[in-house]
């Protein structure tokens, strides 16, 4: 029984307290177009999405890296639903910590490259 609990706990990703995130970390996370695509897809969906449902032009392992960077920067939350790793935008928390930043990014995403 203890082993089952431990394995479940190990599958829960660590999420930083949004108040401890520095602006520099957020900007570094958002500089990559793949990560901005992930943020845009989560915003447009208005619901949590599994990693594999977001169309990305990178390998699975590279996509995992991008999701981790976004989670560590406080932009997304991740959890498991069965065998799927789900992702959700921490929009309300992020807006409270960095007012207007996420909206500015989303408004101007059509002007990339």
C-alpha angles and dihedrals in degrees: 000000000000091000091055091052093047094051091050091050092049090056092059109095119227113246122198121234102258090227091063095054116106122220090236091060091049093049091048090052092049097047092081116084093215090057091047088052090054091050091048093049092050091047093049093046093054086205138071115279134201114244094246095054094067111084107230130172093226138080121271093256092050091048089053089054091052093049090050093051090051092048093048090050089055096245099116139026121218132201139155125256103186105309096337122097105222125206129202132181113244088216101151095045092044093049090053093052098038108022114209097358098106093043091051090052093049095046092053100040092106090064096065124133 
